[in-house]
Amino acid sequence: MPSAERGSRVDDGYLRFPLLEEDVTMVYPTQVGTTAESRLPSHPDGYTLDVYARFIHAVVEHLGLPRVHLLGHSAGGFAQRYALTYPERLAGLVLYDSLAHNTEELAKEATARLAEFADRFAGDPRVAPVLAAWADDTVADTDEARTEHLRALLPAYFADYWGREDEFARLPGLRVTHVTGGAFDHRGRLGAVMTPTLVVVGAYDFICGPRWARAMDDELPHSTVVTLENSGHFGHIEQPEDFAAAVLGFVRSVKSGGRR
C-alpha cells in the first residue's frame, strides 16, 4: 500500500522488456536503496524523489547521450520529477501504471478498486486473504515482512492472476525494500512538463488505475493514454505484445517529430 507512511520500494528485477529490446537499447538502472550496496548512509530517511532524480541523472550523464526516453513504472513516477528537473535531457517520457501523488487519497481509491476486484472473484475463497493483507496495518518495517506482504497482495495486481498463476507466481526479483521519505504530490505541476509523454495503464490496475492515468493526461500538455484492457499493474507481463507496441509506437513517433 504505497503511501508516505508505508515507504517501500520493489526491486526492479521483474521490470524487463525483452520485446522492446529487439528494437531499442534498454538501460535498467538499479533504483538506489533496493540493494545492500546502494543503501544510503541516511537510510531509512533519505529517499526522496529529488534523490532518485539525481541518481537517474547520473546514469544519463554516464551514458553520454544528449537526450533519452525515460520509463517509470508504478512508484517510478519519480520520472515526473526528473522531467520537471532535467527537461532538456528527455526526448520522451513513459509513465507506466504510475500516478502523480501518493497521498491518502490514493489509499482510499485503491481500497475502492480492491472492492471491485473482490466482486469480480466473488465466491472464491482465495479473495479473503488478499483483502486481509490490504487491511493489515501491523506489517513490520523490515524488507522480509514487506516482501511477504506484497506477495499476499499479488493477485489483486493482475487482471486474472489465478487464471494464469503458472505464469505470474514466480515473478523474478519481487523483493521489497523498506525505505521512507518518498511522499510526493506533483498535481498542479505537470503542466510544466513539455516532454512528449505516453501514459500506459492497465484497466484493472487497482493501485495506479485509470483514474490517475486520466488525471495525469488532463494536466500534461503533450500526452496520450493507452489503456491495456486485459491488464492490471503489470501490463508488460499480462499483455506484452500490446505493451511493446504502444511504447515502440510512441518512441518512433517522437523520433519522427510527431506529437503524441
C-alpha positions as CSV (number, residue, x, y, z in Angstrom):
1,M,0.0,0.0,0.0
2,P,2.2,2.9,-1.2
3,S,1.9,6.0,1.0
4,A,4.1,8.3,2.8
5,E,3.9,6.1,5.9
6,R,4.5,2.9,4.1
7,G,7.5,3.9,2.0
8,S,8.7,0.7,0.3
9,R,10.4,0.1,-3.0
10,V,10.3,-3.1,-5.1
11,D,13.5,-4.5,-6.6
12,D,13.2,-4.0,-10.3
13,G,14.2,-7.5,-11.4
14,Y,10.6,-8.0,-12.7
15,L,10.9,-4.9,-14.9
16,R,12.5,-6.3,-18.1
17,F,11.1,-5.7,-21.6
18,P,12.5,-8.3,-24.0
19,L,10.2,-7.2,-26.8
20,L,11.4,-3.6,-26.5
21,E,15.0,-4.8,-26.5
22,E,14.5,-6.1,-30.0
23,D,14.2,-2.6,-31.4
24,V,15.6,-0.1,-28.9
25,T,18.5,0.0,-26.4
26,M,17.2,-0.5,-22.9
27,V,19.2,0.6,-19.8
28,Y,17.9,-0.7,-16.5
29,P,19.3,1.3,-13.6
30,T,19.1,-0.3,-10.1
31,Q,17.0,2.0,-8.0
32,V,19.0,3.4,-5.2
33,G,18.2,1.8,-1.9
34,T,16.9,-1.5,-3.3
35,T,20.2,-3.4,-2.8
36,A,22.6,-3.6,0.1
37,E,25.2,-1.9,-2.0
38,S,23.0,1.1,-2.9
39,R,21.7,1.9,0.6
40,L,22.3,5.5,1.6
41,P,24.1,6.3,4.8
42,S,21.0,8.2,5.9
43,H,18.7,5.2,5.4
44,P,15.8,5.0,6.1
45,D,15.1,8.7,5.8
46,G,17.0,9.9,2.8
47,Y,15.0,8.5,-0.1
48,T,13.2,11.5,-1.6
49,L,12.2,12.0,-5.3
50,D,15.0,14.5,-5.6
51,V,17.5,11.9,-4.6
52,Y,16.0,9.4,-7.1
53,A,16.1,12.0,-9.8
54,R,19.8,12.9,-9.1
55,F,20.8,9.2,-9.3
56,I,18.9,8.7,-12.6
57,H,20.6,11.9,-13.9
58,A,24.0,10.4,-13.0
59,V,23.1,7.4,-15.2
60,V,22.0,9.7,-18.1
61,E,25.2,11.7,-17.8
62,H,27.3,8.5,-17.8
63,L,25.6,7.3,-21.0
64,G,26.8,10.5,-22.6
65,L,23.6,10.9,-24.7
66,P,22.1,14.3,-25.3
67,R,18.6,13.1,-24.7
68,V,16.9,9.8,-23.7
69,H,13.5,8.3,-23.2
70,L,12.7,7.6,-19.6
71,L,10.2,5.0,-18.5
72,G,8.9,4.9,-14.9
73,H,6.7,2.1,-13.6
74,S,4.5,2.4,-10.5
75,A,6.5,4.3,-7.9
76,G,8.8,5.0,-10.8
77,G,6.5,8.1,-11.1
78,F,9.6,9.9,-9.9
79,A,10.3,10.0,-13.6
80,Q,7.9,13.0,-13.4
81,R,10.3,14.7,-11.0
82,Y,13.1,14.1,-13.5
83,A,11.1,15.6,-16.3
84,L,10.5,18.7,-14.1
85,T,14.1,19.0,-13.1
86,Y,16.1,18.0,-16.2
87,P,13.7,18.5,-19.1
88,E,16.5,19.2,-21.6
89,R,17.7,15.7,-21.2
90,L,14.5,14.0,-22.2
91,A,13.3,13.1,-25.7
92,G,10.2,11.3,-24.3
93,L,8.6,10.2,-21.1
94,V,6.6,7.0,-20.4
95,L,4.5,6.9,-17.3
96,Y,3.5,3.3,-16.9
97,D,0.9,2.3,-14.3
98,S,2.0,5.3,-12.3
99,L,0.5,8.4,-10.7
100,A,1.2,11.9,-9.8
101,H,1.0,11.6,-6.0
102,N,1.0,9.1,-3.1
103,T,-1.3,10.9,-0.7
104,E,-4.1,9.3,1.4
105,E,-6.4,9.9,-1.5
106,L,-4.5,7.2,-3.3
107,A,-5.2,4.7,-0.5
108,K,-8.9,5.5,-0.5
109,E,-9.2,5.0,-4.2
110,A,-7.2,1.7,-4.0
111,T,-9.5,0.4,-1.3
112,A,-12.5,1.1,-3.6
113,R,-10.9,-0.6,-6.6
114,L,-10.0,-3.6,-4.4
115,A,-13.7,-4.0,-3.7
116,E,-14.2,-4.3,-7.4
117,F,-11.5,-7.0,-7.5
118,A,-13.4,-8.9,-4.8
119,D,-16.7,-8.6,-6.8
120,R,-15.0,-10.0,-9.9
121,F,-13.9,-13.1,-8.0
122,A,-16.9,-13.3,-5.6
123,G,-17.2,-16.7,-4.0
124,D,-13.5,-17.6,-4.5
125,P,-12.0,-18.3,-1.0
126,R,-8.7,-17.0,-2.2
127,V,-10.0,-13.5,-2.2
128,A,-10.3,-13.2,1.6
129,P,-6.6,-13.4,2.4
130,V,-5.9,-10.7,-0.2
131,L,-8.4,-8.3,1.4
132,A,-7.0,-9.2,4.8
133,A,-3.4,-8.4,3.7
134,W,-4.6,-5.0,2.4
135,A,-6.3,-4.2,5.7
136,D,-3.3,-5.3,7.8
137,D,-1.6,-2.2,9.3
138,T,0.7,-4.2,11.6
139,V,3.2,-5.3,9.0
140,A,6.7,-4.9,10.4
141,D,9.0,-2.4,8.8
142,T,11.5,-4.9,7.5
143,D,12.4,-6.0,4.0
144,E,11.3,-9.5,4.7
145,A,7.9,-8.6,6.2
146,R,7.2,-6.1,3.4
147,T,8.1,-8.7,0.8
148,E,5.7,-11.3,2.2
149,H,3.0,-8.6,2.5
150,L,3.3,-7.8,-1.2
151,R,3.2,-11.4,-2.2
152,A,0.0,-11.8,-0.2
153,L,-1.5,-8.9,-2.2
154,L,-0.1,-10.0,-5.5
155,P,-3.4,-11.5,-7.0
156,A,-5.0,-8.0,-6.8
157,Y,-2.3,-6.5,-9.0
158,F,-3.4,-8.6,-12.0
159,A,-6.5,-8.7,-14.2
160,D,-6.7,-12.5,-13.7
161,Y,-3.9,-13.8,-11.5
162,W,-5.4,-17.1,-10.7
163,G,-6.3,-17.9,-14.3
164,R,-2.6,-17.5,-15.3
165,E,-1.0,-18.3,-12.0
166,D,1.7,-20.6,-13.5
167,E,3.0,-17.5,-15.4
168,F,2.8,-15.0,-12.6
169,A,3.5,-16.8,-9.3
170,R,7.3,-16.5,-9.6
171,L,7.9,-13.0,-10.7
172,P,11.7,-12.5,-10.7
173,G,13.1,-10.0,-8.3
174,L,9.9,-9.4,-6.4
175,R,11.6,-8.2,-3.3
176,V,10.6,-5.2,-1.2
177,T,13.0,-2.8,0.4
178,H,11.6,-0.7,3.3
179,V,12.5,2.9,2.9
180,T,10.8,6.2,3.9
181,G,10.9,9.7,2.7
182,G,9.1,9.1,-0.5
183,A,6.0,11.3,-0.1
184,F,5.2,13.3,-3.2
185,D,2.4,15.2,-5.0
186,H,3.1,16.5,-8.5
187,R,-0.5,17.6,-9.1
188,G,-0.7,21.2,-10.3
189,R,2.9,21.0,-11.6
190,L,2.6,18.6,-14.6
191,G,1.6,21.4,-16.9
192,A,5.2,22.4,-17.0
193,V,6.3,19.1,-18.5
194,M,6.8,19.9,-22.2
195,T,8.3,16.5,-22.9
196,P,6.1,14.2,-25.2
197,T,4.6,11.7,-22.8
198,L,2.9,8.3,-23.1
199,V,0.7,7.2,-20.2
200,V,0.1,3.5,-20.1
201,V,-2.4,2.0,-17.7
202,G,-4.0,-1.4,-17.1
203,A,-7.8,-1.3,-16.9
204,Y,-7.8,-3.5,-13.8
205,D,-4.9,-1.8,-12.0
206,F,-6.3,-1.2,-8.5
207,I,-3.4,0.9,-7.2
208,C,-2.4,3.1,-10.1
209,G,-5.5,2.8,-12.2
210,P,-7.3,4.6,-15.0
211,R,-8.5,7.5,-12.7
212,W,-4.9,8.5,-12.1
213,A,-3.9,8.0,-15.7
214,R,-6.6,10.3,-16.9
215,A,-5.7,12.9,-14.3
216,M,-2.1,13.0,-15.5
217,D,-3.2,13.1,-19.1
218,D,-5.5,16.0,-18.4
219,E,-2.7,18.0,-16.9
220,L,0.2,17.0,-19.2
221,P,0.4,19.3,-22.3
222,H,1.7,16.7,-24.7
223,S,0.5,13.3,-23.6
224,T,-1.7,10.4,-24.8
225,V,-3.1,7.5,-22.8
226,V,-3.0,3.8,-23.8
227,T,-5.2,1.5,-21.8
228,L,-4.4,-2.2,-21.7
229,E,-7.9,-3.6,-21.4
230,N,-6.9,-7.1,-20.0
231,S,-4.2,-6.0,-17.6
232,G,-3.7,-4.9,-14.0
233,H,-0.5,-3.4,-12.7
234,F,1.9,-5.5,-14.9
235,G,0.8,-5.0,-18.4
236,H,4.3,-5.8,-19.8
237,I,3.7,-9.3,-18.4
238,E,0.0,-9.6,-18.9
239,Q,-0.1,-8.1,-22.4
240,P,3.5,-8.0,-23.5
241,E,2.9,-7.5,-27.2
242,D,0.3,-4.7,-26.7
243,F,2.6,-3.0,-24.2
244,A,5.6,-3.2,-26.5
245,A,3.6,-1.9,-29.5
246,A,2.4,1.1,-27.5
247,V,5.9,2.1,-26.3
248,L,7.6,1.5,-29.6
249,G,4.9,3.4,-31.5
250,F,5.4,6.3,-29.1
251,V,9.2,6.3,-29.4
252,R,9.0,6.1,-33.2
253,S,6.5,9.0,-33.3
254,V,8.8,11.2,-31.1
255,K,11.8,10.3,-33.3
256,S,9.9,11.3,-36.5
257,G,8.9,14.6,-34.9
258,G,5.2,13.6,-34.4
259,R,3.3,14.8,-31.4
260,R,1.6,12.1,-29.3
